Amino acid sequence: MNTFVNKPALLNRVGVLALCALASGAVSTAFANVQIGQAAPEFALTDVSGKSVKLSDFKGKHVVLEWTNPKCPFVVKHYGSKNMQTIQATYAKKGVVWLAVSSTAVGHEDYFKPADFSKQLQTAGATTDAILMDADGKVGKTYGAKTTPHMYIVDPQGTLVYAGGIDDKRSANPADIASSKNYVRAALDEALAGKPISVATSTPYGCSVKYN
């Protein structure tokens, strides 16, 4: 079963999920307060093949961190429409590294074992350099990842230059993508051109990250 396919049943859940997800930013958490313009926190996570991957492995390149959950309707919005895969492929050609991260806790109904998680993204046609497992949630909480999706961009010097939502249309409706302002695309275009990021932070939206 391909979770990333848009289905009426999923879209019918949007009202409840959107209320929970959009309110999540106001919930007090123990998350670290990562700062734009400062060094992105180093981490080492195991990918779906069992290989250790560190953020510093990619120093000298722009890196996108995408917190994701294939069962989240807001993630389905961007994968079912191929929006996320198109962005991944476009910037892979420009040398951008893309790391997908799952901080879903083992035992939660949304948790995928590494092989199954990999299959989900591969079946969807994702273009990622690594799919990383953060089941204990330490890296997600260090970065303050609250939703799926929640997006971060790190520049070649290891500085965090963007953190927030993928775009400005906080819904799970794929029809909203065409008229949205995609913050990740805009930030990558500016960063690759050596320009300051016009919108370096935005409010993330989606399902809450299913931390332990």
Disulfide bonds with the S-S distance in Angstrom:
Cys72-Cys207 2.27
